[in-house]
Amino acid sequence: MARDTITCSGLTSKVVQDLKIYDDPMYGREVHIDFTDGTVFSVRLKVSTSVEAKHYRESNGQLDIIEEYADLATAG
């Protein structure tokens, strides 16, 4: 199975000076990599939320699904 990747080729051969991981409950986790040339690379890790629901009737241990609902929350 192919996976999506983000290639950051502009970071090749840079020397890492410091690496920090920030944990902010409101915005999620963020990784900061400081390089010796004064530049910084940051990555924010976001979690998506989804809602799945179903309307059903149970009969003899079987689910008779009347309708299913799904909604993915969109990041702002």
Rosetta constraint file for C-alpha pairs under 8 A:
AtomPair CA 8 CA 12 HARMONIC 7.76 0.50
AtomPair CA 14 CA 35 HARMONIC 6.56 0.50
AtomPair CA 14 CA 36 HARMONIC 7.65 0.50
AtomPair CA 14 CA 37 HARMONIC 7.91 0.50
AtomPair CA 15 CA 35 HARMONIC 5.57 0.50
AtomPair CA 15 CA 36 HARMONIC 5.81 0.50
AtomPair CA 15 CA 37 HARMONIC 7.85 0.50
AtomPair CA 16 CA 33 HARMONIC 6.77 0.50
AtomPair CA 16 CA 34 HARMONIC 6.04 0.50
AtomPair CA 16 CA 35 HARMONIC 4.51 0.50
AtomPair CA 16 CA 36 HARMONIC 6.17 0.50
AtomPair CA 17 CA 33 HARMONIC 7.60 0.50
AtomPair CA 17 CA 34 HARMONIC 5.48 0.50
AtomPair CA 17 CA 35 HARMONIC 4.95 0.50
AtomPair CA 17 CA 36 HARMONIC 5.25 0.50
AtomPair CA 18 CA 33 HARMONIC 5.92 0.50
AtomPair CA 18 CA 34 HARMONIC 5.08 0.50
AtomPair CA 18 CA 35 HARMONIC 6.95 0.50
AtomPair CA 19 CA 31 HARMONIC 7.26 0.50
AtomPair CA 19 CA 32 HARMONIC 5.72 0.50
AtomPair CA 19 CA 33 HARMONIC 4.54 0.50
AtomPair CA 19 CA 34 HARMONIC 6.22 0.50
AtomPair CA 20 CA 31 HARMONIC 5.81 0.50
AtomPair CA 20 CA 32 HARMONIC 5.16 0.50
AtomPair CA 20 CA 33 HARMONIC 6.55 0.50
AtomPair CA 21 CA 29 HARMONIC 6.92 0.50
AtomPair CA 21 CA 30 HARMONIC 5.74 0.50
AtomPair CA 21 CA 31 HARMONIC 4.52 0.50
AtomPair CA 21 CA 32 HARMONIC 6.36 0.50
AtomPair CA 22 CA 29 HARMONIC 5.56 0.50
AtomPair CA 22 CA 30 HARMONIC 5.16 0.50
AtomPair CA 22 CA 31 HARMONIC 6.36 0.50
AtomPair CA 22 CA 32 HARMONIC 7.94 0.50
AtomPair CA 23 CA 28 HARMONIC 6.11 0.50
AtomPair CA 23 CA 29 HARMONIC 4.56 0.50
AtomPair CA 23 CA 30 HARMONIC 6.66 0.50
AtomPair CA 24 CA 28 HARMONIC 5.10 0.50
AtomPair CA 24 CA 29 HARMONIC 5.94 0.50
AtomPair CA 24 CA 30 HARMONIC 8.00 0.50
AtomPair CA 25 CA 29 HARMONIC 7.85 0.50
AtomPair CA 27 CA 46 HARMONIC 7.77 0.50
AtomPair CA 28 CA 44 HARMONIC 7.14 0.50
AtomPair CA 28 CA 45 HARMONIC 6.30 0.50
AtomPair CA 28 CA 46 HARMONIC 6.04 0.50
AtomPair CA 28 CA 47 HARMONIC 7.72 0.50
AtomPair CA 29 CA 44 HARMONIC 5.92 0.50
AtomPair CA 29 CA 45 HARMONIC 5.42 0.50
AtomPair CA 29 CA 46 HARMONIC 7.37 0.50
AtomPair CA 30 CA 42 HARMONIC 6.77 0.50
AtomPair CA 30 CA 43 HARMONIC 5.49 0.50
AtomPair CA 30 CA 44 HARMONIC 4.25 0.50
AtomPair CA 30 CA 45 HARMONIC 6.02 0.50
AtomPair CA 31 CA 42 HARMONIC 5.42 0.50
AtomPair CA 31 CA 43 HARMONIC 5.10 0.50
AtomPair CA 31 CA 44 HARMONIC 6.43 0.50
AtomPair CA 32 CA 40 HARMONIC 6.70 0.50
AtomPair CA 32 CA 41 HARMONIC 5.74 0.50
AtomPair CA 32 CA 42 HARMONIC 4.37 0.50
AtomPair CA 32 CA 43 HARMONIC 6.64 0.50
AtomPair CA 33 CA 40 HARMONIC 5.57 0.50
AtomPair CA 33 CA 41 HARMONIC 5.09 0.50
AtomPair CA 33 CA 42 HARMONIC 6.23 0.50
AtomPair CA 34 CA 38 HARMONIC 6.97 0.50
AtomPair CA 34 CA 39 HARMONIC 6.18 0.50
AtomPair CA 34 CA 40 HARMONIC 4.52 0.50
AtomPair CA 34 CA 41 HARMONIC 6.57 0.50
AtomPair CA 35 CA 39 HARMONIC 5.49 0.50
AtomPair CA 35 CA 40 HARMONIC 6.01 0.50
AtomPair CA 48 CA 72 HARMONIC 7.71 0.50
AtomPair CA 48 CA 73 HARMONIC 6.64 0.50
AtomPair CA 48 CA 74 HARMONIC 7.59 0.50
AtomPair CA 48 CA 75 HARMONIC 7.46 0.50
AtomPair CA 49 CA 72 HARMONIC 6.36 0.50
AtomPair CA 49 CA 73 HARMONIC 5.54 0.50
AtomPair CA 50 CA 70 HARMONIC 7.33 0.50
AtomPair CA 50 CA 71 HARMONIC 5.82 0.50
AtomPair CA 50 CA 72 HARMONIC 4.38 0.50
AtomPair CA 50 CA 73 HARMONIC 5.70 0.50
AtomPair CA 51 CA 69 HARMONIC 7.96 0.50
AtomPair CA 51 CA 70 HARMONIC 5.60 0.50
AtomPair CA 51 CA 71 HARMONIC 5.28 0.50
AtomPair CA 51 CA 72 HARMONIC 6.39 0.50
AtomPair CA 51 CA 73 HARMONIC 7.86 0.50
AtomPair CA 52 CA 68 HARMONIC 7.56 0.50
AtomPair CA 52 CA 69 HARMONIC 5.70 0.50
AtomPair CA 52 CA 70 HARMONIC 4.43 0.50
AtomPair CA 52 CA 71 HARMONIC 6.64 0.50
AtomPair CA 53 CA 68 HARMONIC 5.85 0.50
AtomPair CA 53 CA 69 HARMONIC 5.03 0.50
AtomPair CA 53 CA 70 HARMONIC 6.36 0.50
AtomPair CA 54 CA 65 HARMONIC 6.97 0.50
AtomPair CA 54 CA 66 HARMONIC 7.53 0.50
AtomPair CA 54 CA 67 HARMONIC 5.79 0.50
AtomPair CA 54 CA 68 HARMONIC 4.27 0.50
AtomPair CA 54 CA 69 HARMONIC 5.96 0.50
AtomPair CA 55 CA 65 HARMONIC 6.16 0.50
AtomPair CA 55 CA 66 HARMONIC 5.46 0.50
AtomPair CA 55 CA 67 HARMONIC 5.26 0.50
AtomPair CA 55 CA 68 HARMONIC 6.32 0.50
AtomPair CA 56 CA 63 HARMONIC 6.36 0.50
AtomPair CA 56 CA 64 HARMONIC 5.44 0.50
AtomPair CA 56 CA 65 HARMONIC 4.31 0.50
AtomPair CA 56 CA 66 HARMONIC 5.07 0.50
AtomPair CA 56 CA 67 HARMONIC 6.98 0.50
AtomPair CA 57 CA 63 HARMONIC 5.88 0.50
AtomPair CA 57 CA 64 HARMONIC 5.09 0.50
AtomPair CA 57 CA 65 HARMONIC 6.54 0.50
AtomPair CA 57 CA 66 HARMONIC 7.37 0.50
AtomPair CA 58 CA 62 HARMONIC 5.60 0.50
AtomPair CA 58 CA 63 HARMONIC 4.66 0.50
AtomPair CA 58 CA 64 HARMONIC 6.03 0.50
AtomPair CA 59 CA 63 HARMONIC 6.49 0.50
AtomPair CA 59 CA 64 HARMONIC 7.31 0.50
